[in-house]
Amino acid sequence: MDVNVDPTYPFFSVFAFCTFILVLIPLPLHIQAWNVGTCSYIFWVAIACLLECINSVVWRNNTLNPAPVWCDICMSI
């Protein structure tokens, strides 16, 4: 058995993706009400949750840089 294996690995990725979906649920109501600040915050949190989900899969158990372009995208956002 590998010492560096995280037994809770898929949970963070799954919960990050679920929160990405859950954050987008009230978006149509706020778009209809023209709440620009709330819509901007919803988009920001949704993008952050999606990036955390993808990063938890890409960087699982390694420090190598398998996707240098993805690293540049995440750092610029």
ABEGO torsion letter per residue (X at the ends): XBAABBAAAAAAAAAAAAAAAAAAAAAAAAAAAGBAAAAAAAAAAAAAAAAAAAAAAAABGBABBABAAAAAAAAAX
